[in-house]
Amino acid sequence: MENIIVEHPYNGDKHVALIRLNRPKVLNALSTELMQELVEALFDLEDNDVVRSIILTGNEQAFAAGADIAQMVEATPIDQITDNRFRSWQQLAMITKPIIAAVNGYALGGGCELAMSCDIMIASDSAKFGQPEIKIGTTPGAGGTQRLTRAIGKSKAMMMVLTGEMIDAKTAYDWGLVAKVTPVKTLLQEAYELAKTIANRAPVAVRLCKESVNKAYEMSQSDAIDFERRNFYLTFASRDQKEGMRAFLEKREPEYKGD
Ligand code: CAA
């Protein structure tokens, strides 16, 4: 892998993996190659039975400053279609394990869209978010207009998308885009604590919870509640549900095996 670094086990914890975007000279601009490597790494972790949660991060300057402008500048619409640039983005949605975006520095354009594609976003107080595509004559293309609108509402999303101006981490927190803001120095530690907590939960239930929450974006509320209920029924086919409830009644810690 030339554009990303995968750490697994992370922090000596075999249940947690960390992927670091690693094109520091261009603020982790998301080239087609980087996105392909990212998806390949995520599928490897998805297939690894011991991995239960994944952290995605960049470096102190940038999570990612967007799609690679140098790679796109002369592209035709047909190039955009035929090089399957967005295939990797679609594949991201196939990952069933929880992904935590730990954002330092810039998360712009595709970088903001990538962070929003993760399941939980936490940010350091240095983070800056934006959809600056309008400043370079284009529009968000990897879900920005949709995910941002759902996260922060139409008026604020319009302001960000139409001006291209950035917001800081505190604003992103106040507007509900990120779950938590931490000092730069402790961002990865906080991300790890979160990943570890989730990794200690029953893996099948974690997967079904992720599916159900995501349905809130895709279905009517009544259909989504029906979907949620079926996932709830399904957990009763897992040994971990029996273990979790018995452990509670026996006043001990559960030992989840992931089945
Ligand atoms: N693509 C390619 N290269 C990029 C890049 C990007 N998105 N963002 C930064 N870089 C490169 C710069 O060209 C520069 O390279 P050189 O040193 O070779 O000149 C290097 O990274 C450092 O960047 P700056 O010198 O610009 O750093 P700065 O601190 O002055 O500014 C910044 C930082 C405000 C983030 C600025 O780099 C910037 O505005 N970047 C572009 C952000 C952007 O427009 N993103 C949207 C891209 S389109 C998109 O993402 C479409 C989509 O939805 C799919």
Boltz pocket constraint, residues with backbone or C-beta under 6 A from the ligand:
constraints:
  - pocket:
      binder: B
      contacts: [[A, 24], [A, 25], [A, 26], [A, 27], [A, 29], [A, 30], [A, 65], [A, 66], [A, 67], [A, 68], [A, 69], [A, 70], [A, 106], [A, 108], [A, 109], [A, 110], [A, 111], [A, 113], [A, 132], [A, 133], [A, 136], [A, 139], [A, 140], [A, 141], [A, 142], [A, 144]]
      max_distance: 6.0
